[in-house]
Amino acid sequence: MRYSELMATDPDAIDAAFLDALRQHYSEEEIVELGLFIGFNLGYHTFFGTLKFYPLFSPDGRLLTQAESEKIYGPAPGSLQPSEHAK
């Protein structure tokens, strides 16, 4: 989770010490794969946010229309709302 948070809010904090800590639990290949997965997902969420694209699923997993999703998630998709770190 910390890796995701840093990639989204402070990528410069992912330094040698942080990567060494990850290596205690993950192989080099797993760290790269995890980083790619996080990066792609951050990009997808940013892109969908620019389209004002709402989540396709409800919190309980039901498939939603965009209108239904707006009723659940509010006037702006989560990707367009400021993060806690930006406040």
C-alpha positions in Angstrom: 0.0 0.0 0.0 2.8 2.4 0.8 4.3 1.8 -2.6 1.0 2.8 -4.3 0.7 5.9 -2.1 4.2 7.1 -2.8 3.8 6.5 -6.5 0.7 8.6 -6.5 1.8 11.4 -4.2 5.6 11.5 -3.8 7.4 9.3 -6.3 10.7 10.9 -5.4 10.4 9.3 -1.9 10.8 5.9 -3.6 14.6 5.8 -3.0 17.2 3.1 -2.5 16.2 2.6 1.2 12.6 2.1 0.2 13.4 -0.4 -2.5 15.7 -2.3 -0.1 12.8 -2.6 2.3 10.6 -4.0 -0.5 13.4 -6.5 -1.3 12.8 -8.0 2.1 9.5 -9.3 0.9 9.6 -9.2 -3.0 12.0 -10.3 -5.7 13.3 -7.7 -8.1 10.9 -8.9 -10.8 8.0 -8.7 -8.4 8.9 -5.1 -7.5 9.1 -4.1 -11.2 5.7 -5.9 -11.9 4.1 -4.2 -8.9 5.4 -0.8 -9.9 4.1 -1.3 -13.5 0.7 -2.4 -12.2 0.5 0.6 -9.9 1.6 3.1 -12.6 -0.8 1.7 -15.2 -3.7 1.9 -12.7 -2.8 5.5 -11.7 -2.8 6.4 -15.4 -6.1 4.7 -16.0 -7.8 6.5 -13.1 -6.4 9.8 -14.2 -7.6 9.3 -17.8 -11.1 8.1 -16.8 -11.3 11.1 -14.5 -10.7 13.5 -17.3 -13.7 11.8 -19.1 -15.8 12.1 -16.0 -16.1 8.3 -16.1 -17.8 6.8 -13.1 -17.0 3.4 -11.6 -18.7 0.5 -13.4 -19.5 -1.4 -10.2 -21.3 -0.6 -6.9 -19.5 -1.2 -3.6 -21.3 -4.5 -3.4 -20.2 -5.5 -6.9 -23.3 -4.9 -9.0 -22.7 -3.6 -12.6 -24.0 0.0 -12.9 -24.9 2.5 -15.6 -23.1 5.8 -15.4 -26.3 7.5 -14.1 -26.6 4.9 -11.3 -23.0 5.2 -10.4 -23.2 9.0 -10.2 -26.1 8.6 -7.6 -23.9 6.4 -5.5 -20.5 8.1 -5.9 -21.6 11.7 -6.0 -21.3 14.6 -8.4 -17.7 13.9 -9.5 -15.9 10.6 -9.9 -13.4 9.8 -7.2 -10.5 10.4 -9.6 -11.6 14.0 -9.9 -11.9 14.7 -6.2 -8.8 15.9 -4.4 -6.9 13.3 -2.5 -6.4 13.6 1.2 -2.7 14.3 0.5 -3.6 17.3 -1.7 -5.6 19.0 1.0 
